[in-house]
Amino acid sequence: MKGLKKVLALVLVAVFAIGMLAACGGSEPAPAPAGSGSGSAPAPATLKVGLICLHDENSTYDKNFIDAFKASCEKAGLVEGETCFIKTGIPEGEEAQVAAEEFVEMGCNFIFADSFGHEPYIIEAAKENPDVQFSHATGTRAHTENLSNYHNAFASIYEGRYLAGIAAGLKLNEMIEAGQFTAEEAKMGYVGAYPYAEVKSGYTSFYLGAKSVCPTVTMDVLFTNSWYDETAEKECADNLIKGGCKLISQHADSWGAPSACEAAGVPDVSYNGSTISACPNTFIVSSRIDWSPYFDYAFDCVKNGKAIDADWTGTIETGSVVLTDFNEAVIAAGTVETVETAKQELIAGTRHVFDCSAFTVGGEALTSYLADVDDMGDFAPETEVIADGFFHESEFRSAPYFDIDIDGINIL
């Protein structure tokens, strides 16, 4: 009997040990449970990532993504062409889904698309490939689609544009003081791609930044109806300059507008990167989103089987909203200090870009506004976005939804 009891005891110990090994699963972390829009998934054996770009590095917009993606890949130990892949020139159509599916076949477990019109096709790819994580910039549907493997990401770039606008307003003041034109003639021009909320939010915040230091400023806006059209962007800038604009900014992706400014000797605030190399006599500063913090975050989540936020918003504090170096040869005196003060006030919450006391709509103060935050395709506003005296941009979803035409900005 004693011998039999020993045998039974040994068997029980062995069964217990095998069960513990199975439960531990070796050195791999246990996957987090997948929730609605959670993005959690088992940690992959090898992290492979893919980036889908609308254009290539000739576009300031796409180059900004490409540079950040490569930097994050290098930081994560990923090798371009082996575990880090980039596709450029992918239109906002079915080609985006094809590109995503090709990345899946290559073994990518994280795929990111950079242009607004890519979204519906990336969503379809996500539905077809539930084990792969997909993210999309500037999109609006992740928080309503509720797919555990589909995510949106953007940043509070309106704050960066506002700060760049302050630099522009100070430059206008300098030119007024120098007798180049009167305060009533302080008019800026803006080259926009499309009359979307993202563009309107951007040029309105830029204008409000300038107006905060140059109260008489107005602004004319022209649209190219293209994200990247160097000829059209240059022509728009030329027309704005001919129309009396003393300074130009843009939300379009080529060097067309900055080059027109350099040729005409008109100060310029660019977007997504410095143009000082080609425009040393006119470039002031540029605001841009640094996508590295998001890529670092998403790569880490996928690598370790952690949840990715369904709708992620980067900020000045996360290092996602940045300004390039100022062009000391062009900026007005005191620009760096004034902009830094405003930046700290934005971080502290004592200053708000869309402070309703700083603008009017049709001559009236704005006290209430319903925005189409959920974007269900019906263009029906459903979310009150004004509280505590200001418009709460990028708080209810990452992509901008400010689409108001305020006084002082003229759409041509």
C-alpha positions as CSV (number, residue, x, y, z in Angstrom):
1,M,0.0,0.0,0.0
2,K,2.8,2.4,0.9
3,G,4.4,1.7,-2.6
4,L,1.1,2.4,-4.3
5,K,0.6,5.7,-2.4
6,K,4.1,6.8,-3.5
7,V,3.3,6.1,-7.1
8,L,0.0,8.0,-6.9
9,A,1.8,11.0,-5.3
10,L,4.4,11.1,-8.0
11,V,1.7,11.0,-10.7
12,L,-0.2,13.9,-9.0
13,V,3.0,16.0,-8.8
14,A,3.8,15.4,-12.5
15,V,0.2,16.3,-13.6
16,F,0.4,19.5,-11.5
17,A,3.8,20.5,-13.0
18,I,2.5,19.9,-16.6
19,G,-0.5,22.1,-15.9
20,M,1.6,24.9,-14.5
21,L,3.8,24.9,-17.6
22,A,0.8,25.0,-19.9
23,A,-0.7,27.9,-17.9
24,C,2.5,29.9,-17.9
25,G,3.0,29.4,-21.7
26,G,6.8,29.8,-21.6
27,S,8.2,33.4,-21.7
28,E,5.4,34.9,-23.9
29,P,3.1,37.2,-22.0
30,A,-0.5,36.2,-21.7
31,P,-2.7,38.1,-24.1
32,A,-5.1,40.7,-22.7
33,P,-8.8,40.0,-23.3
34,A,-10.0,41.7,-26.5
35,G,-12.6,44.3,-25.8
36,S,-14.6,46.7,-28.0
37,G,-12.1,48.8,-29.8
38,S,-9.4,47.6,-27.5
39,G,-6.8,46.4,-30.0
40,S,-5.5,43.7,-27.7
41,A,-4.1,40.6,-29.3
42,P,-1.6,37.8,-28.6
43,A,1.9,39.1,-28.8
44,P,3.5,38.1,-32.1
45,A,6.6,36.1,-32.4
46,T,8.1,38.8,-34.7
47,L,6.9,42.4,-35.0
48,K,6.4,43.4,-38.6
49,V,5.0,46.8,-39.6
50,G,3.7,48.4,-42.7
51,L,3.1,52.1,-43.7
52,I,0.7,53.1,-46.5
53,C,1.3,56.6,-47.9
54,L,-0.9,58.6,-50.3
55,H,2.2,60.2,-52.0
56,D,6.0,59.8,-51.5
57,E,8.7,61.9,-49.9
58,N,8.2,64.7,-52.3
59,S,5.0,65.5,-50.4
60,T,5.8,67.3,-47.1
61,Y,2.8,65.5,-45.6
62,D,3.9,62.0,-46.5
63,K,7.6,62.7,-45.8
64,N,6.6,63.6,-42.2
65,F,5.0,60.2,-41.7
66,I,7.9,58.4,-43.5
67,D,10.6,60.0,-41.4
68,A,8.8,59.3,-38.1
69,F,8.0,55.7,-39.2
70,K,11.6,55.0,-40.1
71,A,12.8,56.5,-36.8
72,S,10.4,54.4,-34.8
73,C,11.3,51.3,-36.7
74,E,15.0,51.9,-36.0
75,K,14.2,52.5,-32.3
76,A,12.3,49.2,-32.2
77,G,15.1,47.3,-33.9
78,L,13.1,46.7,-37.1
79,V,14.9,46.6,-40.4
80,E,13.5,48.3,-43.5
81,G,12.7,45.7,-46.2
82,E,12.6,42.8,-43.6
83,T,10.4,43.8,-40.7
84,C,9.6,47.4,-41.7
85,F,7.8,48.2,-45.0
86,I,6.6,51.3,-46.7
87,K,4.3,51.6,-49.7
88,T,4.0,55.1,-51.4
89,G,1.7,56.5,-54.1
90,I,-1.4,54.6,-52.8
91,P,-4.6,56.4,-53.9
92,E,-7.6,56.9,-51.7
93,G,-9.5,54.0,-53.3
94,E,-9.5,50.2,-53.4
95,E,-5.8,50.3,-53.9
96,A,-5.5,51.1,-50.2
97,Q,-7.2,47.8,-49.3
98,V,-5.0,45.9,-51.8
99,A,-1.9,47.4,-50.3
100,A,-3.0,46.5,-46.8
101,E,-3.8,42.9,-47.9
102,E,-0.3,42.7,-49.4
103,F,1.2,43.7,-46.1
104,V,-0.8,41.0,-44.4
105,E,0.5,38.4,-46.8
106,M,4.0,39.6,-46.0
107,G,3.4,38.9,-42.3
108,C,2.8,42.4,-41.0
109,N,0.9,42.5,-37.8
110,F,0.6,46.3,-37.6
111,I,-0.4,48.4,-40.6
112,F,-0.9,52.2,-40.7
113,A,-2.4,54.3,-43.5
114,D,-1.8,58.1,-43.6
115,S,-4.6,59.7,-45.7
116,F,-8.2,60.6,-44.9
117,G,-9.7,58.8,-47.9
118,H,-7.9,55.5,-47.1
119,E,-10.2,54.9,-44.1
120,P,-13.1,52.9,-45.6
121,Y,-10.7,50.6,-47.3
122,I,-8.5,50.1,-44.3
123,I,-11.7,49.3,-42.3
124,E,-12.6,46.5,-44.8
125,A,-9.0,45.1,-44.5
126,A,-9.4,45.1,-40.7
127,K,-12.7,43.2,-40.9
128,E,-11.1,40.6,-43.2
129,N,-8.0,40.2,-41.0
130,P,-9.0,40.3,-37.3
131,D,-5.6,39.1,-36.1
132,V,-3.8,42.1,-37.6
133,Q,-3.8,45.6,-36.0
134,F,-4.7,48.5,-38.3
135,S,-4.4,52.2,-37.6
136,H,-5.3,55.2,-39.6
137,A,-4.4,58.9,-39.4
138,T,-7.1,61.7,-39.5
139,G,-9.9,59.1,-39.6
140,T,-13.2,59.5,-37.8
141,R,-14.8,56.0,-37.6
142,A,-12.8,53.9,-35.1
143,H,-14.9,55.0,-32.1
144,T,-18.1,54.1,-33.8
145,E,-17.0,50.9,-35.8
146,N,-16.0,49.2,-32.5
147,L,-13.5,46.9,-34.2
148,S,-11.0,45.5,-31.7
149,N,-8.2,45.8,-34.4
150,Y,-9.0,49.1,-36.0
151,H,-7.8,52.5,-34.6
152,N,-7.6,56.2,-35.4
153,A,-4.9,58.6,-34.4
154,F,-4.3,62.3,-34.7
155,A,-2.9,65.2,-32.7
156,S,-4.0,68.6,-31.4
157,I,-2.2,70.2,-34.3
158,Y,-4.5,73.2,-34.1
159,E,-2.4,74.2,-31.1
160,G,0.7,74.1,-33.2
161,R,-0.9,76.1,-35.9
162,Y,-2.1,78.7,-33.3
163,L,1.5,79.1,-32.1
164,A,2.7,79.5,-35.7
165,G,0.0,82.1,-36.2
166,I,1.4,84.1,-33.3
167,A,4.7,84.2,-35.1
168,A,2.9,85.3,-38.2
169,G,1.0,88.1,-36.4
170,L,4.2,89.4,-34.8
171,K,5.8,89.6,-38.3
172,L,2.8,91.6,-39.5
173,N,3.2,94.0,-36.6
174,E,6.9,94.4,-37.5
175,M,6.0,95.2,-41.1
176,I,3.3,97.7,-40.0
177,E,5.8,99.4,-37.7
178,A,8.3,99.6,-40.6
179,G,5.7,101.5,-42.6
180,Q,5.3,98.7,-45.3
181,F,1.5,98.8,-44.9
182,T,-1.1,100.0,-42.4
183,A,-2.8,98.0,-39.7
184,E,-6.0,97.9,-41.7
185,E,-4.1,96.4,-44.6
186,A,-2.8,93.5,-42.5
187,K,-4.2,90.6,-44.5
188,M,-2.9,87.1,-44.7
189,G,-3.5,84.4,-47.3
190,Y,-4.0,80.7,-46.8
191,V,-3.7,77.9,-49.4
192,G,-6.0,75.1,-48.4
193,A,-6.5,71.6,-49.9
194,Y,-10.2,71.0,-49.3
195,P,-12.9,72.7,-47.2
196,Y,-12.9,69.8,-44.7
197,A,-13.0,70.2,-41.0
198,E,-9.4,69.3,-40.7
199,V,-8.4,72.2,-43.0
200,K,-10.9,74.7,-41.5
201,S,-9.7,73.8,-38.0
202,G,-6.1,74.4,-39.1
203,Y,-6.6,77.7,-40.8
204,T,-8.9,79.1,-38.2
205,S,-6.5,78.3,-35.4
206,F,-3.7,79.9,-37.4
207,Y,-5.8,83.0,-37.9
208,L,-6.7,83.2,-34.2
209,G,-3.1,82.9,-33.2
210,A,-2.2,85.9,-35.5
211,K,-5.2,87.8,-34.3
212,S,-4.2,87.4,-30.7
213,V,-1.2,89.7,-31.3
214,C,-2.3,91.6,-34.4
215,P,-6.0,92.4,-33.8
216,T,-6.7,94.0,-37.2
217,V,-5.6,91.0,-39.2
218,T,-7.9,89.4,-41.8
219,M,-7.3,86.3,-44.0
220,D,-8.3,85.2,-47.5
221,V,-8.5,81.4,-48.2
222,L,-8.2,79.6,-51.6
223,F,-8.7,75.9,-52.0
224,T,-6.9,73.7,-54.6
225,N,-9.2,70.7,-54.2
226,S,-6.2,68.4,-54.0
227,W,-3.8,67.4,-51.2
228,Y,-0.8,67.7,-53.5
229,D,-0.8,69.9,-56.6
230,E,2.4,72.0,-56.8
231,T,1.2,74.0,-59.7
232,A,-2.2,74.8,-58.2
233,E,-0.7,75.6,-54.8
234,K,1.8,78.0,-56.4
235,E,-1.0,79.7,-58.4
236,C,-3.2,80.1,-55.4
237,A,-0.3,81.7,-53.4
238,D,0.5,84.0,-56.4
239,N,-3.2,85.0,-56.6
240,L,-3.4,85.7,-52.8
241,I,-0.3,87.8,-53.0
242,K,-1.7,89.8,-56.0
243,G,-4.9,90.2,-53.9
244,G,-3.0,92.1,-51.2
245,C,-2.0,89.3,-48.8
246,K,1.1,90.3,-46.9
247,L,1.9,86.8,-45.5
248,I,1.0,83.3,-46.7
249,S,0.4,80.0,-44.9
250,Q,-0.9,76.6,-46.1
251,H,-2.5,73.3,-45.6
252,A,-1.4,71.6,-48.8
253,D,1.5,69.2,-49.3
254,S,3.9,70.6,-51.8
255,W,6.5,73.4,-51.8
256,G,4.4,75.3,-54.3
257,A,3.2,78.1,-52.0
258,P,6.5,78.6,-50.1
259,S,8.4,78.9,-53.4
260,A,5.9,81.5,-54.7
261,C,6.5,83.4,-51.5
262,E,10.2,83.3,-51.9
263,A,10.0,84.5,-55.4
264,A,7.7,87.4,-54.4
265,G,9.6,88.2,-51.1
266,V,6.5,87.6,-49.0
267,P,6.8,85.9,-45.5
268,D,5.6,82.4,-45.3
269,V,4.5,79.9,-42.6
270,S,4.7,76.4,-44.0
271,Y,3.3,73.1,-42.7
272,N,4.8,69.6,-41.9
273,G,8.4,70.7,-42.1
274,S,10.8,73.5,-42.6
275,T,11.2,75.0,-46.1
276,I,14.2,77.2,-45.1
277,S,16.5,75.4,-47.5
278,A,14.6,76.7,-50.5
279,C,13.1,79.8,-48.9
280,P,15.8,81.3,-46.7
281,N,14.5,84.9,-47.1
282,T,10.8,84.3,-46.4
283,F,10.3,81.1,-44.2
284,I,9.3,81.9,-40.6
285,V,8.4,78.6,-39.0
286,S,6.3,75.5,-39.5
287,S,4.1,73.4,-37.3
288,R,3.8,69.7,-37.7
289,I,2.7,66.5,-36.1
290,D,5.6,64.3,-34.9
291,W,4.2,60.8,-35.4
292,S,7.1,59.1,-33.7
293,P,5.3,59.0,-30.2
294,Y,2.3,57.3,-31.7
295,F,4.4,54.7,-33.7
296,D,6.5,54.0,-30.6
297,Y,3.3,53.5,-28.6
298,A,1.6,51.3,-31.2
299,F,4.7,49.2,-31.9
300,D,5.1,48.5,-28.2
301,C,1.4,47.6,-27.8
302,V,1.5,45.1,-30.7
303,K,4.8,43.6,-29.7
304,N,3.6,43.0,-26.1
305,G,0.0,42.1,-26.9
306,K,-1.4,45.2,-25.2
307,A,-4.5,47.2,-26.2
308,I,-4.2,50.1,-28.6
309,D,-6.5,53.0,-27.9
310,A,-9.4,53.1,-30.4
311,D,-9.0,56.8,-30.8
312,W,-5.6,58.3,-29.8
313,T,-4.8,62.1,-29.6
314,G,-1.3,63.3,-29.3
315,T,-0.5,66.7,-27.7
316,I,2.2,69.2,-27.1
317,E,3.0,67.3,-23.9
318,T,3.3,63.9,-25.6
319,G,5.8,65.5,-28.1
320,S,3.3,65.0,-30.9
321,V,2.7,68.7,-31.7
322,V,5.9,70.6,-32.5
323,L,7.3,73.6,-34.2
324,T,10.4,73.6,-36.4
325,D,13.2,75.9,-35.6
326,F,12.4,79.6,-36.2
327,N,14.2,81.3,-39.0
328,E,16.1,83.9,-37.1
329,A,16.8,85.9,-40.2
330,V,13.1,86.5,-40.8
331,I,11.1,86.4,-37.5
332,A,10.2,89.5,-35.6
333,A,12.0,90.4,-32.4
334,G,10.5,88.7,-29.4
335,T,8.9,85.9,-31.4
336,V,10.5,83.0,-29.6
337,E,9.7,84.3,-26.1
338,T,6.1,85.2,-27.0
339,V,5.4,81.9,-28.6
340,E,6.9,80.0,-25.7
341,T,4.7,81.9,-23.2
342,A,1.6,81.0,-25.2
343,K,2.7,77.4,-25.4
344,Q,3.0,77.1,-21.7
345,E,-0.4,78.6,-21.2
346,L,-1.9,76.1,-23.6
347,I,-0.3,73.3,-21.7
348,A,-1.5,74.7,-18.4
349,G,-5.1,75.2,-19.8
350,T,-5.1,78.9,-19.0
351,R,-5.3,79.7,-22.8
352,H,-7.6,78.0,-25.3
353,V,-7.2,78.2,-29.1
354,F,-10.9,78.4,-29.8
355,D,-11.8,80.8,-27.0
356,C,-15.3,82.0,-28.0
357,S,-14.5,85.5,-26.7
358,A,-11.8,85.8,-29.4
359,F,-14.1,85.5,-32.4
360,T,-17.6,86.0,-33.7
361,V,-19.8,84.3,-36.3
362,G,-22.0,86.6,-38.3
363,G,-21.3,89.3,-35.8
364,E,-22.5,87.3,-32.9
365,A,-20.8,85.5,-30.0
366,L,-20.9,81.7,-30.3
367,T,-22.3,80.1,-27.1
368,S,-23.5,76.7,-28.4
369,Y,-22.5,74.4,-31.3
370,L,-23.4,70.8,-32.2
371,A,-20.6,69.0,-34.1
372,D,-20.8,65.9,-36.2
373,V,-18.4,64.0,-34.0
374,D,-19.8,60.5,-34.7
375,D,-19.6,60.9,-38.5
376,M,-22.1,58.2,-39.4
377,G,-22.3,59.4,-43.0
378,D,-25.4,61.4,-42.5
379,F,-23.7,64.7,-41.7
380,A,-25.9,65.1,-38.7
381,P,-24.5,67.1,-35.8
382,E,-25.1,65.4,-32.4
383,T,-22.4,66.5,-29.9
384,E,-22.4,69.8,-28.0
385,V,-18.7,71.0,-28.2
386,I,-18.8,74.4,-26.5
387,A,-18.4,74.5,-22.7
388,D,-16.6,76.8,-20.3
389,G,-16.4,79.5,-23.0
390,F,-14.5,77.6,-25.6
391,F,-14.8,75.1,-28.4
392,H,-13.5,71.7,-27.3
393,E,-11.6,70.5,-30.4
394,S,-10.2,67.0,-30.6
395,E,-11.5,66.0,-27.2
396,F,-14.5,63.9,-28.3
397,R,-12.5,62.2,-31.1
398,S,-8.9,62.6,-32.4
399,A,-9.7,64.0,-35.8
400,P,-10.7,67.7,-36.0
401,Y,-14.4,68.6,-36.2
402,F,-14.2,72.4,-36.1
403,D,-16.0,73.5,-39.3
404,I,-17.3,77.0,-38.5
405,D,-16.7,80.0,-40.8
406,I,-15.8,82.8,-38.4
407,D,-15.7,86.5,-39.1
408,G,-12.4,87.9,-40.4
409,I,-11.7,84.9,-42.7
410,N,-12.9,85.2,-46.3
411,I,-13.3,82.1,-48.5
412,L,-12.6,83.2,-52.0
